[in-house]
Amino acid sequence: MRLPWRKKALTGTPAVIDALRDRQVAPFPLLGGGNRQRIQDAYNTAKSANYAWIYTNSPAVRTVVDVIVRNVGQLDLRLYEEVSEDERQPDPTHPAALSLRYPNEETSADAWIRSMMKDFLIFDDAFSVISPAPGGQINLNWVPAHMVEVRGSSLFRAEGYRVWRIDGTWIDFPPDQMLHWHGQNPLDPRMGSSRLDTLRAVIAEDAALQQATVELANSGLTEPAWVFRPLEAPEWSNEARKGFEEDLTNRMRRRNKSPVVLEEGMELRSFGVNPKDAEMMSVRRWAIERVAAVYGVPLGMVGLADNLAEAQTQFYSDTLPPYCEEFTKMLNQRILVRVYDWTDGCFEFNLDEKLMGDERLKTLVAASGRPVMTTDEARAKLNLPPIDGGDELVTPMNVIVGDNPKPSPQVMGPQDPNGPPQDGSGRQDDTPAQPPKALVKAESFEPVPQFHPARRDDLDRQMQNIDRARSVVVKHYNRLQRGLMAKATTDWEVWDKRFSDNINELMQEIVRTEGSIYAFKFNGRFKMNRVHNYLAATADGFAKALNDTIRSEINEFGVKDALALRDRHIESFGTALGAKATIWAREEAARQSPHAETRVKTWVPNTQRHAEFGGDTVPLGADWPAGFAPGTTPGCSCTATID
């Protein structure tokens, strides 16, 4: 049958209407007026493509995978020796550490890690050939996962690996010469199962829409259309129809410059699906969201959310650690145990810099009370030369430090009129250092009864947190005592880090629990991802402050007499830590909840020592009339409630 129209324009003549009604022809609803076959081919190709093709051609997959790979490649991989249950020592000179630092003569450590991580994310399998190197080291040469075949009939482990060369030949490797990192596969435990198989339908749909966008662009962003002509219109001759089609085609090409004018009764109707009807942008966004969800990447890290800082915090605390931990555990098993027969070592990525975020210096300054670097150190980061006096740490005028420090009056509690001045003015600078005498039991105060049930509960929870904080300090002192008594030299940086981790873990638990309680009270929702950086920096400041004090006492009195002061520090430090974490969690919950500007805080005394301040109420962001906050003076366990 000869169709009653040509290829340029479809005119609604009676013959055309009859052909459409009889289903003798079906016009293709294409975007851009191109060939439907190209869109269908794009869909079919993505549906059956290999993983490498998907990574190369799918913007959604490449965006999400590269975010993870790029950030992992920036981390520092370190090797530690587990000296005891609570102590680890860096071991950068071990052959295993050197092997990971220099995998081979042509590949850097970060490039090798990125290659392994990328293959793991794409194929769920990553391979490197292990070969001996001088000095007891090993060479690690990454092999693309698509070139490796797992061989053998064993159900539990691979019996060999075959690596196919580009020319079609192969080389076989025994299991001991192949580093194989893989995920979980329900059908074959010897290898992984790619996440891209789960996403294949989403990726194929995205590929079809991507091709449809290309077709639309090729057509000049003009959707296909046809001309409706009423049935009662007179018949056209072939010459008249041909002339109208050519004229309309030329007008359509110039539609952006001059309007298209049709004859009376004619209408220009859509011939397909326009981008708005297809919701192309929404579907493309949905594809990235699905891929990001499978890989655990926050949407802000792939440009689909406005709060980038919150997304980075979530990414560094929830997304990166599982991948990094899985990778390091594989290295521990396959390299430290299999190659070096060493079970006391462990690899670990340094996630501290990522977890600290952009507010790192601010939080450190807030925790220490003064700048944490000298002027020359700051200038060095800008590649500027040092200046005179730039090697001294600047101390603000409201901070007093030195051999005879005087506490600030804003944080000093009521003084004992029968005792020496607590500001240190009664000390003599030339008095020789004497070992501390036996501790005298501090003066006790009668507890203040709490008749308000909510305030009594708040105070009870804070006291429980103070007891937990004291337990953390006791554990730290026990660790110090074992180490100081057993070794002539000590690594305080390791102890600072370990103590900081313990404090951070405790503060995370306290803030999460107390913040959730108060957020529920305020009809809000407590978001822990907003406080991770602050808590980590605060923990570092607490740990370093106590260890600095202990080191100073060791230098002045010796190890034995300095450790005899542990009870005093456990009491004061544990009280300050537990009270600060509890009260700060309540204030942060109020700041995150609705109507924060109307909230007030009320002083709740624990003993008669500060009973005079009980009931003092000030706005949430205001200073206390006492001149210091609850829980900030030595031994003070008062608390604050927020309303």
Phi, psi and omega in degrees: 000134177273119182290142186275033173208166179256187189274354187273302183225146180259116184256135184280064175277165178304324179294320178295314180300318179296320180295319178292321181293323181276002179059033175285343178206146177234110179296141184279125178279076185262150170274119178091357176074013179276194182278128178300333183297327181293320177292318178296321178296320179298318179295313181294322179297313180293329182292330183240011185285158175281171187294323180296319179296319180297314179298320183288325189252349180260111178300324182296313181294315183294322179299312184290314182296317183294329177299315180292312184297317182297318182286323177294322180296339180275350183278153179265122179268123185237156177246132180237150172255129180276098182288317177214185182297329185248005185224138176228144180242133175298143180226072184286348183261359178295144180305327178294319178295319178293325180294320178285334178284327178229082186301319176200181187291340186245353186238133176279167182296315182292326178293320178294318179295318179297320180296315179295316181293321181294315178297322179295319180290327183273308186263344191065018175217139176219139188229145170215139178275131180261129178221149182292152179221162181299155177074022180077007180271177176228153173262140179239112180247115182292138178239127178306136187297329183287350180264358186251135177243126177277126187240161178115164181249002179292144181279337191255332183209156179288139178265353178178166180228135177247122179257120181271128178279170182294327183278004178097351176275173182217168175220135183261144179231140174287164182301326183291342181259009181232124173270112186241115177250119183219162179266207184261136179228117182293343182261330183216102183292353181279347183213172184270179178229112189298140174294338182292336175295322177294328184264005190299319180296319178295317181294321179295319177296319179295322178295320178295319178292325177297317177293323178297324176296320177297318179297320178295319178294322179296333180271009181077029181058033180246123179285148180294146183215162174224161185259124175271128179236125184304151180293331181281357178292147181294155178296145176262149169278163179300321180294319180294317179296317180297319179295320179295318180298316180294319179295317180294321179299317179295321179293322179296325178293331182254025186294336178284343181257324181219145182291155178271123181250123180254166176287163184298131180092344180277151177225144176262112185246152182292142182256355185203211182251124179274166183301324181294315179296323181284344182052050186298316183294322179294320180291321178296319177296319180299324179297316178294321179299318181294317180295316180297323180294320180294323181270357177074031182260128177298147184296332179296335180283347178243020173079019182249011176216153185277326185277085183291322182297317179294321178294320178296318178300315179294321181295314183287336183259334185244331185267307184293314185306316179298317178296316181294319180294320179296321180293315182291325177295324176296318179296320178300317183285314188277333183252303184295317183276309185288314186277312188255358179050048185234116183255358182263004180249162177204140173272150179204136175280144177274095181270000186300314184295322177292318183292331180291329176072193183286343183267021187300307183295322180297317181290325178293319178296318179296324182286323184269339179088359178201171182303149183253002176216156180279171179297319180294323177295321178292320179292327179297327178293339177260011181059038178252150182287159177291162179233167179295130180078004183280355180266008179253139180284124181286133178244124178300156183292339180269010178237128181245125178228168178140190182287337182230064188291149175244122181298152178292140179295344180283345182236011182262134180280179178301138183272153176279116183294338181266358182249176179291160179302134182278353180275001177087002184289342180277356181280150175255129183295331184267008179288126181295149181292134179237145177301144181294144177279173180301142183291138176262135182299130183295153179297134181263153180234147179294139178291151178268121179293139180251110181271341179276119185301318183295319180291324177296319178294319179298318180292321179296318179295323178294319179296323176296320178292325177295318177298320178295321179295321178297324178296323177296319179293321177300316179299320179294318179295321178297319179295317179297317182297317178297317182289318182291327180282338186262341187232148176281325179240147182230155178254095183292334179297320178294318179292322175301315183293316181296315179296318178299319178297318179296317179295317181298318179298317179295314182296324177300316180294315181296312183294321179297315182290307184293322178296321179293321179298312182286327177297321176297322178297325182265010182060037178239194180222124183276126183251107182292333183294347178276346188242000183302313184296316181297316181294322178296317179292320178297319178298318177300317180295317178298313183297314182293324181297312181292317180295324176297319178296317180295317179297320178296319179290326176295317179294329184272320187245344187099164187296312186297312182289328178293320179290340178291345179273008186301321183299321180295317181288324178299318181294307186288315183291317179297320179296314181297318182293312181296319180292317181297314182297320183292309183293321181294323179298319179294316180295320180293322177298322178293321180293329181276348185264166179297152176060040181297331184291343181261359184284149176230158178240145184234134180285129177241106182285153179259324179227175179294349181302317180240029182297332181295338180267355182300132180091351177301129183232129180222162175302159186304319183265007184269163176279157180279146178298334181293343183091353177211162185264158176301137177081006184258346178264156183304125177079359182280125178242023174295160180229182179221140175251153181244135179229000000 
